């Protein structure tokens, strides 16, 4: 958590010096979202989208931020779905955007639709442990524990290759 506070401090300072730098705003919004400061992150995403309606990165990251929240309304998920769909229209073959779109469908309990989009993401980038975890969760909800287990095991193998001290997304 301390790393987020430090990042926030540095990003706010950077933004004072470069107020129009969109990459700083993207990082700050993502940092705030990771800290659970959703009011701040949502406001910044809305500002970014009002100044550049073709900012696919902001659309995707905002949509994913909404989808990842523990407390999220159906209305918020539909809004996130709309943002995600727009980002995919701008960049149809983007694996991260396909995963976001699928994960939103998962959160809305449309598991078959979720599976289709998340699987397309993995067709493009097969070695993404987060996306494999997402597909595993979808398979679990669809009543296929063996496929779910396969996805989780593959995700874990990839994490071990990237960083041997990481287990299921958490540092030891």
C-alpha angles and dihedrals in degrees: 000000000000091000089060093052090049092047090048091052093050093045093050089051091048091049090054089058096040107026095169096049104119094193090061090050090050092052093045093050091049091048092050091048090051089051092051092248091136096159090058095042094046092050092050092048090050091051091049092049093047090055095041115022090184096058097127092176092057091045093051097042093046091048092048091047090056093046093052096054119111093218109045131148126225088244090056091049091051089050090050090049090055092050091048092049090052091051089052091051088056094044109017098176098047108128095203092052091049090052091050091050091049093046091053089053088050091053088050088053094245091132101170092051089047091051092052095054097040090049089052088053090054091048087062098038109016098176102063110121095198092054090046088053089051092051089047090054090050092050089049091054091047090056099253105123094168093058090043091053091049091053093048092048092049090048090051092049090053092049091051090052091050096044122356092206093060119094120182092338097309127103116234 
